[in-house]
Every structure is written in C-alpha cells, then in structure tokens.
Amino acid sequence: MYVVHNSLLEYKSKLFDLIYEEMSVELGQSAHLQKWLTMIKDCLDIDRAFLYFYSESAYFLYHPSDNEDVPLTIAESKEKYMVRPVMVEEEDDFTIRFHFTNKDGSPLAILLVKRDDRKEEADAGWLQSFWEASNQFLQHTDGIQTVLDDEKRYRELFKVTEIFHSTRDVHTLLVQIIETLKQVFPIDEFHLLLSNDRYEFGTLPIKNFDFDRANESAMQAFVNGSIEVKEKDVLYAPLKGKQGIYGVLEVKSKAHFTFTEQKIEFIRLLAYTAGNALENAKLYEQSKRLITDLQLINETSHQLNLNLRLTDTVLFLKKQIQRSFQASAIGFVLVQKGEYRILEESSSVFFEQEGEKYISYVRMRIEKERDAIFLGDVSDRFDMGVVFPSVMAVPMIQNEALLGFCIVLHKEPYMFSFDMYKLLQSFIHHSTLAITNATLREKLEHMVITDHMTKLFARNYLDEEMESSMNKDSMGTLLLIDIDDFKAINDNYGHQIGDEVIIGVANLIKGIVSHHGFVARWGGEELAVYLPSLDHEAGNEIAQRIIEEIPVNTDPSVTLSCGLSTWRVGDDQCPKSVKELVKKADEALYHAKDNGKNQVVKDCDGIIME
C-alpha cells in the first residue's frame, strides 16, 4: 500500500472546505481545481497528477501549458463508463487512472496519478473510497461552476440590457455587445455581420454581411432567424428585432468542448436583446433622418416651385443631391424629340467615354423596365473595369411619358443605402414637374422671341437686346438687310421657293455673324443684325462678308442691300436711343437700294457713306 500522509477522512474534510470556499469566494474554477490537484499529490504521496476533461469522444488535458511533456489528448477508453480506479504498471513508473462521471453516468473527466518509484500495492478499497469522494467533488464543483457561470453571464446580460435601454447610438451598442461577449467568453472569437450599414467600426470585429459570399449556416440564421451551429465549433445567432433581422452574430469556439445548452441560450438572449436595441436605435436614427429628409424635400419643393429656369432648377437639384448623398458624379439626361441630351449641368465625367457607358446602360434599363435602379457594385456588368461601382438612377416620368432620368454615382461600392435610394426617388418625383414646367416655359419663351419660319430672333427680342446693350456697353452696330428684287423671286419661282430663299439667307447670315451678335427677322424679306461692342469698322467688315458671300451661296442666287448705323458713348453725332439707331440704319438701307443695291451703306456722324 502507498504511504499515505493524509488520511481519507482528512482528504474528505479538505474537499468540503474547498467546496465551501468555491461557493463563497469568487476565485474561479481554475484556482479550485489547482488546489484540489495539490491536495491529491499530498494525500497519495505522488509526484505528478494530470486532469483530463471529456469532450466530443476524447479527453483533453486541463492546463496543457503547465504540462508540455504530456500528450494533450487521450483516446476514449473502451470501458466508457468505468467507475473504478485502474492501476497500470509501466516500465519507468506506476500509474493509477481514475475515471469520473456525471450524475447521469456520462464521462466527465480522467485523473492520472504517476509515481516514479514503485512502492507497495495500493489498497483497492481505499482507492475506491478516494474515487467516490473525488467524483462527488468534481460533480459538485462542476455544478457550482455552471451556476456561477450562469450568474456571471446573466449579470453581464442585465448590465448590457440597461445600457441598451439607455442609448440610441448604434456604435455604442455594437461596442457593448462585443465587450459583453469578451467578458463572458474570453477565449472565443466573435464577429458581427451587419446588413445595410455604413458605419466606421475602426478595429471592432464588425463586417458588412456579404450575402453573395456568406456560408449556408450564416444565411440560414439571417433568413430564418434561428440559431445555427456549423461544424460544432462555429455558431451563428441572428440579431433579431420585432420588425426584422439586422445582422448575424458569429461565435467561433476556441475551447475543446462544443456549445453547451447554457452557452447557446445566453448567446440567443444576448443576440435577441441586441437585435431589439439595434432596431430601436435604427428606428430613432431613421426618424431623425426622415424628419431631415422631409425638411429637405419641403425645401426642395418650395424652391422648385419658384418658376426657375431649367438651368437653375437642375443646378439646385444637383446641389441637393450632392448634399444628401456625397455623390462622386451626378448626371441629368432629358429626352427631346426622341433624342437623349445630357444637360450641361451634369458632372463632366458624363461627357467622357467613362461616363457614356453608364448613360447607355441606364438608358437601356430604364427604357425596358421603366423603373429606378439601385446597384451596390456594377463591376461585373461591364467588360472593362469601372470607376464608379455604386449606381442609383431614377426615371423622370410625367403622364406615363419618359422625360429623362437622373443618375448618381460613387467611387466606392455599396456607398448608397436603401434609404438614400428612396430619398433620391422622392427628389426626382418632386422635381420632374418643375423640370417639365421649366422646359415648357423656355420653349414658350423661345417661341415668343423666335421667328417661326427662319428660327431667327423676333424683332421685339432684338429691340430688347439693343436697349440692354445701350445701357451697359460703350458702342454697338446695327445692320438692316433687305433681299434685292425679292418680289421677282416669288413671281418667277413661287412663294415656297421664296420662303426657302429667306431661310437660306438667314442661316448663312447667322453663320457669318456667329458669336459676334444677334440675327433677327425684321419683317418680310428684311433681316437685322445687332453687333454689341463693335464699332462701324468691325461692323462694316461683317456686313461686307454678308454682301459678298450670299450671292455665291444661294440658289436661285440673290443679292442683298445693307444699311449700317453705329452708336458710341459720348459721341453727340451718333444715335442716343434704339429708335434713332433704327432710323439711321433704315435711312442707310434705303440709300443702298436707291444707289443700285447689292452694297453696304454706312451712317456715321450723321453722314450717309458708301
């Protein structure tokens, strides 16, 4: 028999003291098990004791870092539920193996005690009593630890629930979830997989839920709202609120044992509590955002109803979209006479090859589907790479007619949230009527100031431009032009050819004058050209070009007569008003007619000069 320093009675007494200490002092299970192993060494007078806990068909060494020379695991014994000590004699030492069980008889742990030198054989009855006392201690301490663990978990759950109910900040909630999990399960690994969130998480173990790449268990947890365990060491718990699921909590167990029922239940409660807190925080943020959006829409609607011009309307809308979405590029495309026209107020990229492919893609989709587009990453939809993976586009539809569309791009993928997409739809819906009205208003204005046949400016518009010029410029020149012998054209070729001659002459004069001034139909076969800021010499050069080029570029060929009049600030000899300027030019025109036609006559300083 072993020489036993401490009697079995003393050993049991110390076990009782250790159990009492475990219940009253929060040292943790690890400290108490270490004390127990020390008691065993003293009681059995042995050098080494190794404790293995059972998990998943194998026994794993408790505190392997302290016993690096011992295998980490041992295979399960064939005698699965042995309730007696087993003595094993080996070449260099003598080993006793104690198999401990749970109350239901299932494996709990194995204790190996090793002695280097062989002494007298152990008393089987004494060892059996030692086993019974030790087995009761392990069962009891395991139960106490379970209670203490549960108490610690639910204390943390109570604390975190208080925090959840006291804050509406999403970032604070996410930090608290992670911290709670680290407190309760310090050796496990955690990730929060969140859906439709654009927050800066820093170093927190938080990722966006990638629906395309997520594994089956994670998708099942998200879709079904249920706890899913993958390969027994990875658990997925849905962050579920009353109105939806906001992501998935991923837990990777680093312990040798799998997820117990208590651990799963705690994670489920934490995930459920976190899901409700996230939902409340998001609803709070959403309500604030909706108030802001409504104020923005109200401001936009008010501004758009101010009868702005099309340019002002589009620029204002572009500013509001940039303000709300921090977009990288914003484009506006209108359908005019069956053709798509990119408005000049659009971002410059849409006038380049890179932007044209987005316009083409969106146009094709909207023509076919007549619906808005919301894409987080369009990289796979173009053969060549893309600069702007995030795309939103909304059609402008009025009375079921497609008027055009607005397209918004960002250089980062998944930068636009669904709320942004809905807000853009509201923007475009409210602005479509304003854009339509502005377009119609400008068309009407154009009709009022434009001659229907020649598409030149009307006489009243030219009068307004001359009036404005004489108030702000230092000089200007007026040309009054008449087609020579126009009655003969009508008599010989008919009025239709006569109209075509007038249109042709108008287009030629408009090309010669270009950006230098305004060309208008004065009446009948008479045309007028006003050249702001040009003196009579510069005006005469343009007039001479007109007289020389028209006969060689018209069929039937016609000639023109032109009267030229100039005004200058501070020159008392020149006209002082539009009425005087017209009168002088008209006199010069009649002088050209009377002197043989096909010529320019200038009026300067009150003198008619050829």
C-alpha positions in Angstrom: 0.0 0.0 0.0 1.1 3.6 -0.6 2.4 5.5 2.4 -0.4 8.0 2.8 0.4 11.2 4.7 -3.2 12.4 5.0 -6.0 10.1 6.0 -9.0 9.7 3.8 -11.1 11.4 6.4 -8.8 14.4 6.3 -9.0 14.4 2.5 -12.7 14.5 2.6 -12.7 17.3 5.2 -10.4 19.4 2.9 -12.7 18.7 -0.1 -15.7 20.0 2.0 -13.7 23.1 2.9 -12.7 23.6 -0.8 -16.4 23.3 -1.9 -17.4 25.9 0.7 -14.6 28.2 -0.4 -15.7 27.8 -4.0 -19.2 28.9 -3.1 -18.2 31.9 -1.0 -15.1 33.2 -2.8 -15.1 34.1 -6.5 -11.7 32.6 -7.4 -13.0 30.7 -10.4 -13.0 27.0 -11.2 -9.4 27.0 -12.3 -8.0 28.1 -8.9 -10.0 25.5 -7.0 -9.0 22.7 -9.4 -5.3 23.6 -8.9 -5.8 23.4 -5.1 -7.5 20.0 -5.5 -4.7 18.6 -7.5 -2.2 19.8 -4.9 -4.3 18.0 -2.2 -4.3 14.8 -4.3 -0.5 14.9 -4.5 -0.2 15.3 -0.7 -2.8 12.6 0.0 -1.5 10.0 -2.4 2.2 10.9 -1.9 2.7 11.1 -5.6 4.8 13.4 -7.8 2.5 14.1 -10.8 -1.2 14.4 -11.3 -2.9 15.1 -14.7 -6.6 16.0 -15.1 -8.4 15.5 -18.4 -11.9 16.7 -19.1 -14.2 14.8 -21.5 -15.4 16.5 -24.7 -16.5 15.0 -28.1 -15.3 11.4 -27.7 -11.9 12.4 -26.3 -10.3 13.6 -23.1 -8.5 17.0 -23.2 -5.7 17.8 -20.8 -6.6 20.6 -18.3 -4.0 23.3 -18.4 -1.8 21.7 -21.0 0.6 24.7 -20.9 1.8 23.5 -17.5 2.5 20.0 -18.7 4.2 20.3 -22.1 5.7 16.8 -21.9 2.3 15.2 -21.6 0.0 14.4 -24.7 -2.8 16.9 -25.0 -5.5 14.3 -25.5 -6.1 10.7 -24.8 -8.5 8.5 -26.7 -11.7 7.4 -25.0 -11.4 4.2 -23.2 -13.4 1.2 -24.4 -14.8 0.9 -20.9 -16.7 4.1 -21.5 -18.3 4.4 -18.1 -15.7 2.9 -15.8 -16.4 3.7 -12.1 -13.4 2.2 -10.6 -9.7 3.1 -10.4 -7.4 1.3 -12.9 -3.8 0.7 -12.0 -1.4 0.5 -14.9 2.2 -0.7 -14.3 4.7 0.7 -16.8 8.4 0.3 -17.2 9.5 3.5 -15.5 6.6 4.4 -13.3 3.3 3.3 -11.8 0.1 5.0 -12.9 -3.4 5.0 -11.5 -6.3 6.1 -13.7 -9.5 7.4 -12.1 -12.5 7.8 -14.4 -15.0 10.3 -13.1 -18.6 10.6 -14.4 -21.6 12.9 -14.4 -24.6 12.2 -12.3 -26.2 10.5 -15.3 -23.2 8.2 -15.7 -21.7 10.0 -18.8 -18.0 10.7 -18.9 -16.8 13.8 -17.0 -13.0 13.5 -16.5 -10.0 11.3 -16.0 -7.3 11.8 -13.3 -3.9 10.2 -13.9 -1.5 10.0 -10.9 2.0 8.9 -11.6 4.8 7.8 -9.2 8.3 7.3 -10.5 9.3 4.6 -7.9 7.2 1.6 -7.3 6.1 1.0 -3.6 3.7 -1.5 -2.1 0.5 -2.1 -3.9 -2.4 0.2 -3.3 -5.4 -0.9 -1.3 -8.3 -1.3 -3.7 -11.0 -0.4 -1.1 -9.2 2.8 -0.1 -8.8 3.8 -3.7 -12.5 3.2 -4.3 -13.4 5.4 -1.4 -10.9 8.0 -2.7 -12.6 7.8 -6.1 -16.1 8.2 -4.7 -15.2 11.3 -2.7 -13.3 12.8 -5.6 -16.1 12.0 -8.1 -18.6 13.7 -5.8 -16.3 16.8 -5.5 -15.9 17.1 -9.3 -19.7 16.7 -9.9 -20.4 19.3 -7.2 -17.8 21.8 -8.3 -18.9 21.4 -12.0 -22.5 22.2 -10.9 -21.3 25.1 -8.8 -19.3 26.4 -11.7 -22.2 26.1 -14.0 -24.3 28.2 -11.6 -21.5 30.7 -11.2 -21.0 30.9 -14.9 -24.7 31.4 -15.5 -24.8 34.0 -12.7 -21.9 35.9 -14.3 -23.5 35.7 -17.8 -26.8 37.0 -16.7 -25.3 39.7 -14.5 -23.5 40.8 -17.7 -26.7 40.5 -19.7 -28.5 42.6 -17.1 -25.8 45.3 -17.2 -25.7 45.4 -21.0 -29.6 45.5 -21.2 -29.5 48.6 -19.0 -27.0 50.2 -21.4 -29.1 49.1 -24.4 -32.2 50.8 -23.0 -30.3 54.0 -22.1 -28.7 54.7 -25.5 -29.8 55.2 -29.1 -26.3 55.3 -30.6 -25.7 52.3 -32.9 -21.9 52.5 -32.5 -22.2 52.4 -28.6 -24.5 49.4 -28.8 -22.1 47.4 -31.1 -19.2 48.1 -28.8 -21.1 47.0 -25.8 -22.2 43.7 -27.5 -18.5 42.8 -28.2 -17.3 43.8 -24.7 -20.0 41.7 -23.1 -19.1 38.6 -25.2 -15.4 39.1 -24.3 -16.3 39.3 -20.6 -18.4 36.1 -20.6 -16.4 34.0 -23.2 -12.8 35.4 -23.0 -11.2 32.8 -25.2 -13.7 32.7 -28.0 -13.7 34.7 -31.2 -16.6 37.0 -32.3 -17.7 38.9 -35.4 -20.8 40.9 -36.0 -22.1 40.6 -39.6 -24.4 43.6 -40.2 -26.7 44.2 -43.1 -27.1 47.5 -44.9 -24.9 49.5 -42.5 -22.3 52.2 -43.4 -20.6 53.0 -40.1 -16.9 53.4 -39.3 -16.2 50.5 -37.0 -12.5 51.1 -36.5 -10.8 48.0 -35.0 -14.1 46.4 -33.9 -14.7 42.8 -35.2 -17.6 44.0 -37.3 -18.1 43.4 -41.0 -20.9 44.0 -43.6 -22.9 40.9 -44.3 -21.9 39.8 -47.7 -25.0 37.9 -49.0 -23.1 36.6 -52.0 -20.3 35.0 -50.1 -21.9 34.2 -46.8 -21.8 30.5 -45.8 -25.0 28.4 -45.6 -25.3 28.5 -41.8 -25.0 32.3 -41.6 -27.6 32.7 -44.4 -29.9 30.3 -42.6 -29.6 32.3 -39.3 -30.3 35.5 -41.2 -33.2 34.3 -43.3 -34.9 32.0 -40.7 -34.0 34.0 -37.6 -32.7 30.8 -35.8 -29.5 29.8 -34.1 -27.3 27.8 -36.4 -24.2 25.8 -35.5 -21.7 24.9 -38.1 -19.2 22.0 -37.6 -19.9 22.2 -33.8 -17.4 25.0 -33.2 -19.0 28.0 -35.1 -22.3 29.4 -34.0 -24.5 32.0 -35.8 -27.2 33.9 -33.9 -29.5 36.4 -35.6 -29.7 40.0 -34.3 -33.4 40.0 -34.5 -35.8 42.7 -33.6 -39.6 42.9 -33.8 -39.6 44.3 -37.4 -36.7 42.5 -39.0 -33.2 40.9 -38.7 -30.3 43.4 -38.7 -27.4 41.0 -39.0 -25.8 37.9 -37.5 -23.5 37.3 -34.5 -20.7 34.8 -35.4 -19.1 33.0 -32.5 -16.1 30.7 -33.0 -15.4 28.5 -30.0 -11.8 28.2 -29.1 -12.4 25.7 -26.2 -12.2 22.0 -26.7 -15.8 21.4 -25.8 -18.7 22.4 -28.1 -21.5 24.9 -27.4 -23.4 23.8 -24.3 -27.1 24.5 -23.9 -26.5 27.2 -21.4 -24.0 28.9 -23.6 -26.3 28.8 -26.6 -29.2 30.1 -24.6 -27.1 33.0 -23.3 -25.9 33.9 -26.8 -29.5 33.7 -28.1 -30.7 36.1 -25.3 -27.9 38.5 -25.9 -28.4 38.5 -29.7 -32.2 39.0 -29.2 -31.6 41.8 -26.7 -29.0 43.4 -29.0 -31.3 43.0 -32.0 -34.1 44.8 -30.3 -31.7 47.6 -29.1 -30.3 47.9 -32.6 -33.8 48.1 -34.0 -34.8 50.9 -31.6 -31.6 52.8 -32.3 -32.1 52.4 -36.0 -35.7 53.5 -35.8 -34.6 56.5 -33.8 -31.9 57.3 -36.4 -34.4 56.7 -39.1 -37.0 59.0 -37.5 -34.4 61.8 -37.3 -33.3 61.1 -40.8 -36.9 61.1 -42.1 -37.5 64.5 -40.4 -34.4 65.8 -42.1 -35.4 64.3 -45.4 -38.9 65.7 -45.2 -37.5 69.1 -44.4 -35.1 68.7 -47.3 -37.9 67.7 -49.7 -40.1 70.5 -48.5 -37.3 73.0 -49.1 -36.6 71.5 -52.5 -40.3 71.5 -53.5 -40.6 75.1 -52.3 -37.5 76.2 -54.3 -38.6 74.2 -57.4 -42.0 76.0 -57.4 -40.4 79.4 -57.8 -40.7 79.2 -61.6 -36.9 78.8 -62.0 -35.3 78.4 -65.4 -34.2 74.9 -66.4 -30.6 75.6 -65.7 -31.4 77.0 -62.2 -33.7 74.1 -61.5 -31.1 71.4 -62.4 -28.3 73.2 -60.6 -30.4 73.4 -57.4 -31.4 69.8 -57.7 -27.8 68.8 -58.2 -26.7 70.7 -55.1 -29.4 69.0 -53.0 -28.4 65.5 -54.2 -24.7 66.2 -53.6 -25.6 67.5 -50.1 -27.6 64.4 -49.3 -25.6 61.6 -50.8 -22.0 62.9 -51.2 -22.0 61.5 -54.7 -18.9 61.3 -56.9 -20.9 62.2 -60.1 -24.4 63.4 -60.9 -26.0 63.4 -64.3 -29.3 64.6 -65.8 -30.5 63.3 -69.2 -33.6 64.6 -71.0 -35.5 63.1 -73.9 -36.0 65.8 -76.6 -37.6 64.9 -79.9 -36.7 61.3 -79.4 -33.1 62.1 -78.7 -31.3 61.8 -75.3 -29.5 65.0 -74.3 -27.1 65.2 -71.4 -27.7 68.5 -69.6 -24.7 70.8 -69.3 -25.2 71.0 -65.5 -24.2 67.3 -65.3 -20.8 66.2 -63.9 -18.1 66.4 -66.5 -17.5 62.6 -66.5 -20.8 62.1 -68.4 -19.3 63.9 -71.4 -16.4 61.5 -71.4 -16.2 57.9 -72.6 -16.2 56.6 -69.0 -19.5 58.3 -68.2 -21.1 57.4 -71.5 -21.2 53.7 -70.7 -23.2 54.4 -67.5 -25.6 56.6 -69.5 -26.0 53.8 -72.1 -26.5 51.1 -69.5 -29.1 53.1 -67.5 -30.9 54.3 -70.6 -31.3 50.7 -71.8 -32.6 49.5 -68.4 -35.0 52.4 -67.9 -36.4 52.2 -71.5 -37.1 48.5 -70.9 -38.2 48.4 -67.3 -39.4 52.0 -66.6 -38.2 51.6 -63.1 -35.5 53.0 -60.8 -32.1 51.3 -60.5 -30.2 50.6 -57.2 -26.9 48.7 -57.5 -24.2 48.4 -54.9 -21.5 47.2 -57.3 -21.8 47.1 -61.1 -18.2 45.8 -61.6 -19.5 42.6 -63.2 -21.9 44.3 -65.6 -19.2 45.9 -67.8 -16.5 44.2 -69.7 -13.9 46.8 -68.8 -13.3 47.9 -65.2 -15.4 50.6 -63.6 -14.5 53.8 -61.8 -17.9 54.1 -60.1 -19.3 50.8 -58.8 -22.2 52.3 -56.8 -25.1 53.4 -59.1 -28.5 54.9 -58.5 -30.8 56.1 -61.3 -34.4 57.3 -61.3 -36.5 57.9 -64.4 -38.4 61.2 -64.8 -42.0 60.2 -65.9 -44.8 62.6 -66.5 -48.2 61.4 -67.6 -46.7 58.0 -68.3 -44.2 59.6 -70.7 -40.5 59.2 -70.1 -38.9 62.6 -70.0 -35.4 61.5 -69.0 -33.6 60.3 -65.9 -31.1 61.3 -63.2 -28.1 59.1 -62.5 -25.9 59.2 -59.3 -22.5 57.5 -59.0 -20.0 56.9 -56.2 -16.4 55.7 -56.5 -16.8 53.2 -53.6 -19.0 50.1 -53.8 -22.1 49.8 -51.6 -21.9 53.5 -50.6 -25.6 54.2 -51.1 -28.1 52.9 -48.6 -31.7 51.9 -49.4 -32.9 55.0 -47.6 -30.7 57.1 -49.9 -32.3 55.3 -52.9 -35.8 56.1 -51.6 -34.9 59.7 -51.0 -33.5 60.1 -54.5 -36.7 58.7 -55.9 -38.6 61.4 -53.8 -36.3 64.1 -55.1 -36.8 63.2 -58.7 -40.6 62.7 -58.3 -41.0 66.2 -56.8 -38.6 67.8 -59.4 -40.0 66.2 -62.5 -42.9 68.5 -62.8 -40.6 71.5 -62.1 -38.2 70.4 -64.8 -41.2 69.8 -67.2 -42.5 73.3 -66.4 -39.1 74.9 -66.8 -38.6 73.2 -70.2 -42.1 74.2 -71.4 -41.6 77.7 -70.2 -38.3 78.0 -72.1 -39.9 76.6 -75.2 -42.7 79.1 -74.9 -40.2 81.9 -74.4 -38.2 80.7 -77.4 -41.3 80.7 -79.5 -42.1 84.3 -78.4 -38.6 85.6 -79.2 -38.1 83.4 -82.3 -39.4 83.8 -85.9 -41.3 80.7 -86.7 -40.0 80.3 -90.3 -36.4 81.3 -90.1 -35.8 80.4 -86.4 -34.1 83.8 -86.1 -34.8 86.1 -83.2 -38.0 88.1 -83.5 -37.9 91.9 -83.9 -39.1 92.6 -80.4 -36.4 90.5 -78.8 -33.7 92.3 -80.9 -35.2 95.6 -79.7 -34.7 94.4 -76.0 -31.1 93.3 -76.7 -30.3 96.7 -78.3 -31.9 98.5 -75.4 -29.9 96.5 -72.9 -26.7 97.0 -74.9 -27.1 100.7 -75.0 -27.4 100.8 -71.2 -24.3 98.7 -70.4 -21.9 98.7 -73.5 -19.7 101.5 -74.9 -20.7 101.1 -78.5 -22.7 98.9 -80.9 -23.6 98.5 -84.6 -26.9 97.7 -86.3 -27.2 96.2 -89.8 -30.6 96.3 -91.6 -30.5 93.9 -94.6 -33.0 93.6 -97.4 -33.1 90.8 -100.1 -32.9 92.6 -103.5 -35.8 92.1 -106.0 -37.4 89.6 -103.8 -40.8 90.0 -105.5 -39.2 88.7 -108.7 -38.2 85.5 -106.8 -41.8 84.9 -105.7 -43.1 85.7 -109.1 -40.7 83.5 -111.0 -40.3 80.6 -108.6 -43.3 80.8 -106.3 -43.7 81.7 -102.7 -42.4 78.3 -101.4 -39.1 78.9 -103.1 -39.2 82.5 -101.8 -39.6 81.2 -98.3 -36.7 78.8 -98.8 -34.5 81.7 -100.1 -35.3 83.7 -96.9 -34.4 80.7 -94.7 -31.2 80.0 -96.6 -30.1 83.6 -96.4 -31.0 83.7 -92.7 -28.8 80.6 -92.0 -25.9 82.0 -94.0 -26.0 85.3 -92.1 -26.3 83.5 -88.8 -23.1 81.5 -89.7 -21.2 84.7 -90.7 -22.2 86.7 -87.6 -21.6 83.7 -85.3 -21.0 84.8 -81.7 -20.4 88.4 -82.5 -24.1 89.4 -82.3 -27.8 88.7 -82.8 -29.6 88.0 -86.0 -33.3 88.7 -86.3 -36.1 88.7 -88.9 -37.1 92.3 -89.2 -40.2 91.7 -91.4 -40.9 90.1 -94.8 -37.6 89.8 -96.7 -35.8 92.2 -94.3 -33.3 90.9 -91.7 -31.4 92.7 -89.0 -28.0 92.1 -87.2 -27.0 93.8 -84.0 -23.3 93.7 -83.0 -22.8 94.8 -79.4 -19.4 96.4 -78.6 -18.4 96.6 -82.2 -17.7 99.9 -83.9 -18.6 100.8 -87.5 -15.4 99.5 -89.0 -15.8 96.0 -87.4 -19.4 96.1 -88.3 -18.6 97.0 -91.9 -16.3 94.0 -92.2 -19.1 91.7 -91.2 -21.6 93.5 -93.5 -19.2 93.2 -96.5 -18.8 89.5 -95.9 -22.5 89.1 -95.9 -22.9 91.1 -99.2 -20.1 89.1 -100.9 -21.0 85.6 -99.7 -24.7 85.5 -100.1 -24.9 85.6 -103.9 -22.5 82.7 -104.4 -24.2 80.5 -101.8 -27.8 80.8 -102.7 -29.9 79.1 -105.4 -31.5 80.9 -107.0 -28.8 83.5 -106.4 -29.8 86.7 -104.6 -28.1 89.9 -103.6 -28.5 92.0 -100.5 -28.6 95.6 -99.7 -27.4 96.7 -96.2 -27.7 99.8 -94.1 -25.3 100.3 -91.2 -25.6 102.5 -88.2 -23.3 102.8 -85.1 -23.6 104.4 -81.7 -20.9 105.3 -79.3 -21.0 106.6 -75.7 -20.1 110.3 -75.5 -20.5 110.9 -79.2 -23.2 113.5 -79.8 -23.3 112.9 -83.5 -24.3 109.2 -83.0 -27.8 107.9 -82.1 -28.8 108.1 -78.4 -31.6 105.6 -78.5 -32.7 102.4 -80.2 -35.3 104.3 -82.1 -32.7 106.7 -83.5 -30.3 103.8 -84.2 -33.0 102.0 -86.3 -34.0 105.2 -88.1 -30.4 105.9 -89.1 -29.9 102.3 -90.3 -33.1 102.3 -92.2 -32.1 105.5 -94.0 -28.8 104.0 -94.9 -30.6 100.9 -96.3 -32.9 102.9 -98.5 -29.8 104.8 -99.7 -28.2 101.5 -100.7 -31.4 100.5 -102.5 -31.5 103.8 -104.4 -27.9 103.6 -105.4 -28.0 100.2 -107.2 -28.5 97.6 -104.5 -26.0 94.8 -103.6 -24.0 97.1 -101.3 -23.4 98.4 -97.8 -24.1 102.0 -96.9 -22.8 103.3 -93.5 -24.3 106.1 -91.5 -21.8 107.7 -89.1 -21.7 111.1 -87.6 -25.0 111.8 -89.4 -23.5 111.4 -92.9 -24.5 108.6 -95.2 -21.4 107.0 -96.7 -21.0 104.2 -99.3 
